[in-house]
Amino acid sequence: MLAEVLAAVAVVAIGLSALTSALPVAGAAVSEGARLSTATFLAGARLEEVRTAPWSAAPPVDRLGVSAAPLSPPESGGTTTFADEAALPDPYAGYSRQVRILNCGLPPGCGAVISGRLRQVTVTVAYRPVTARGLAALDKAVSVTTLVAQR
């Protein structure tokens, strides 16, 4: 009977040690999920700001702008409309955000659509993910893309 109790204690001890080693991984996964959700929220919030920017044919107003190159922020009339945000203020420290706007009227267009009355808006939020060993060496990015029509 003593041998059976010792065997049961050994099995329980092995199970608990396996469970204990899984806790840091689970904690990192929960933290990464929270950071990913925050990045998606920040991208969506900036996308809503972009969507409300005036862009109309009559009267001719363009506060949306277009990115001259894939790595440059959008401009309209020589003024940057949505500047890159290298570091967001608290409580979003550790996140960066950028907006890129493509003119769908120029080939190859936006997908299969070529129209001067459409622009493709991409908001990218970058952050440093958390792993079981701490912060990762490289940033992770979340991108949200939509089309905006001229009003």
Helices and strands as residue ranges (DSSP letters): H 2-51, E 55-56, E 61-62, E 66-67, E 74-76, E 79-80, E 95-103, E 118-127, E 130-131, E 134-135, E 140-149
